[in-house]
Amino acid sequence: MSTQKTIRTRRGLALVAGSAALALTLIGCSGGGEAEPAPERDLGTPVAGEIQEGALDGVTLTFAGSGGVFQDGQTEALWDPFAAASGATVNQDAFDAGKLKAMVDSGNVSWDIVNTTQFDTARGCGTLYEEYDYSQIDISKIPEGTITDKCMVPQILYGLVVVYNTDKFGDNPPTSAADFFDTEKFPGKRTVSQSTYVDPQTVEFALTAQGKDITSLETSDIEGAFDMYKDLGDDVIGWTTGAQAQQQLESGEAVMGLVWSGRGYGAAAAGAPVAPMWDEWMIMVDSNGIPKGVKDPQAAFAAVNYSIGAEQQAKMTELTSYGGVNVDAKPEVDDLLSEWITTERLDTGIAPNVDFWVENYDALSAAWAGWATGN
Amino acid sequence: MTDHTVTGGAAPAGAVAPGADAVGAKKRGPKNWRPLLLLIPAFVIVSMFFLAPLADVFIRSITDPVPGVQNYVWLFTTEANLNVVLRTFGTAILVTFVCLLLAYPYAYLMTIVSDRTRNLMQLFIMMPLWTSILVRTLAWMVLLQDTGPINGLLAAWFGIGPIPLIRTTFGVALGMTQVLLPFMVLPLYSSMSKIDKRLLPAASNLGANPVTAFFTVYLPLSKPGIFSGGVTVFILGLGFYIIPALLGSSKEIMISAMIQQQISVFLMWGQGTALGIFLLVCTILILVVVSRFNKGGSLFPGVDR
């Protein structure tokens, strides 16, 4: 009996010890060790879209994008060729700003390049995102004015565009932001973003319709912009995801929508009778951001430099409809796609007032939170 | 198995049995703590993956971005938050009642039909659980929209419409009810199947009309099922995100969307975690209140006190 007792006690102790060891191991894993510093390489003078053969052999990079057709197209046009040329391995993941903050706060950053918005990189520059060393990137072919903070290189140039049903308004299409709000001249439901994700351009669009100059905004303008949408009453419906916006246009439920240009193209490519209004459209730029604390910034810079080459950007546009950021990019597009290319129509686009929104983000986010929750 | 392992007492079974007996007999003695060691792996896992993150969430809510209760002040002083909180609870209560109304007769039928029919009925109720919630929600989206088949038929047959179905509380409640119905039917069936069928004829024999017999005999006996189904559906209903987003308008958005927005978009983790803690505390309070009403038994059938 006493032997049995001893065995039981030992078992008990072993169990405690085992559990403690398991706990420690798991906690240890989550902490993350200090990685060796990345080697300094001589990659020469950067030329957009070029990388020395095998220069990054053995390096693994992870790109976190926004998913869907867009990320698939980027993978095919940018990251797979980059991996083949440089010898690096490029993994794909889905971007989420909250996840990025968790990574940076815990000092365990597993992304190297992320697709985010110019507002995000501007707000998080130096805290969530690394500042670029522009001497390692060839930005000579990037359109002027699209680099809006030190932590970004533009990724795509697209837009928030009015897309209308041509069966309804083919003969007499809307030609101004104000027309979007004119339900007498253009009857029917229109869809706008009520996603939890904030697009300041949605606010700027309403202000454009009011005749406001986007380059000189006041915080008091914000509420007025949301009131414009609320005043549409039952005629305004919301979309919470890009896919939903496209679905509402395709089904004809919305006769007009303020949607991302790629989603309008998606609806048109699916056969919906829709067309874009280019008279007053809101320019949007997505950023290539490098997370703060990235393990090998030089490799990440090289990948971004490769991705903005003319050839790569042209292919990405062909695959995704989103406008490239290299002025030399000449995508071969069919008739349908050519109607949706933003980069050809920058003269009628309205550029966002990035500084204003970064500075007044709290006012915008409070108003947007109310708008997105029906208050 | 050899004789040696069985009689040797070193096998886990030998270690458990005496202790379990002791606990069962509610004896207090020096030997009783040993079986508790078996709980250590579970305790370690729960601490690491539930308690520690929960503590972290709570600490963030009172320290992010600076120590203090400003996040809770924000929560209670922002009208939009309170509206969404009320809406969330209202929607969950509505869905719970709708589920109960639909599930009660269904579960009752399951207790009186043949085995084959019961299996079929069970299959019907389980099928939604096996389909992706996103696919189901998209199907509702297509069906319910103004240009969808339902409104199309209404227009073709009766010349009315379009009736707003999508982007209404109705649409959200419909989608949520479909998803949550099994969680109401199964506990109801489990508690109803234990009720002696002869009690109702006995009640009528004693002079009760069917309605009285139902309300005084059958309903009280099925109470454990109602409470456990109701609590499960209600608590699951509080956390819905994708269905209100796709079948509702901004006026049907629930608290989970606000938490997501604060965490992932605004990066205001203090405010997001305060919302989460508030939801958790409310849920626990409701559980406590409901369990007070359900004096007869546990909240979950099969777990008898």
Chai-1 contact restraints between the chains, C-beta under 6 A:
chainA,res_idxA,chainB,res_idxB,connection_type,confidence,min_distance_angstrom,max_distance_angstrom,comment,restraint_id
A,Q4,B,G9,contact,1.0,0.0,6.0,A-B,restraint_1
A,I7,B,A10,contact,1.0,0.0,6.0,A-B,restraint_2
A,R8,B,A15,contact,1.0,0.0,6.0,A-B,restraint_3
A,G12,B,R34,contact,1.0,0.0,6.0,A-B,restraint_4
A,G12,B,L37,contact,1.0,0.0,6.0,A-B,restraint_5
A,L15,B,L37,contact,1.0,0.0,6.0,A-B,restraint_6
A,L15,B,I40,contact,1.0,0.0,6.0,A-B,restraint_7
A,S19,B,I40,contact,1.0,0.0,6.0,A-B,restraint_8
A,S19,B,P41,contact,1.0,0.0,6.0,A-B,restraint_9
A,S19,B,V44,contact,1.0,0.0,6.0,A-B,restraint_10
A,A23,B,V44,contact,1.0,0.0,6.0,A-B,restraint_11
A,D96,B,S264,contact,1.0,0.0,6.0,A-B,restraint_12
A,A97,B,S264,contact,1.0,0.0,6.0,A-B,restraint_13
A,G98,B,I263,contact,1.0,0.0,6.0,A-B,restraint_14
A,G98,B,S264,contact,1.0,0.0,6.0,A-B,restraint_15
A,K101,B,L267,contact,1.0,0.0,6.0,A-B,restraint_16
A,Q194,B,S250,contact,1.0,0.0,6.0,A-B,restraint_17
A,T196,B,A257,contact,1.0,0.0,6.0,A-B,restraint_18
A,T196,B,Q260,contact,1.0,0.0,6.0,A-B,restraint_19
A,T196,B,Q261,contact,1.0,0.0,6.0,A-B,restraint_20
A,T196,B,V265,contact,1.0,0.0,6.0,A-B,restraint_21
A,Y197,B,V265,contact,1.0,0.0,6.0,A-B,restraint_22
A,G238,B,S249,contact,1.0,0.0,6.0,A-B,restraint_23
A,G238,B,S250,contact,1.0,0.0,6.0,A-B,restraint_24
A,T240,B,A245,contact,1.0,0.0,6.0,A-B,restraint_25
A,S251,B,Q145,contact,1.0,0.0,6.0,A-B,restraint_26
A,S251,B,T147,contact,1.0,0.0,6.0,A-B,restraint_27
A,G252,B,T147,contact,1.0,0.0,6.0,A-B,restraint_28
A,E253,B,Q145,contact,1.0,0.0,6.0,A-B,restraint_29
A,E253,B,D146,contact,1.0,0.0,6.0,A-B,restraint_30
A,E253,B,T147,contact,1.0,0.0,6.0,A-B,restraint_31
A,S365,B,F266,contact,1.0,0.0,6.0,A-B,restraint_32
A,G370,B,A80,contact,1.0,0.0,6.0,A-B,restraint_33
A,A372,B,S250,contact,1.0,0.0,6.0,A-B,restraint_34
A,T373,B,A80,contact,1.0,0.0,6.0,A-B,restraint_35
A,T373,B,V84,contact,1.0,0.0,6.0,A-B,restraint_36
A,T373,B,S250,contact,1.0,0.0,6.0,A-B,restraint_37
A,T373,B,I253,contact,1.0,0.0,6.0,A-B,restraint_38
A,G374,B,S250,contact,1.0,0.0,6.0,A-B,restraint_39
A,G374,B,K251,contact,1.0,0.0,6.0,A-B,restraint_40
A,N375,B,A80,contact,1.0,0.0,6.0,A-B,restraint_41
A,N375,B,N83,contact,1.0,0.0,6.0,A-B,restraint_42
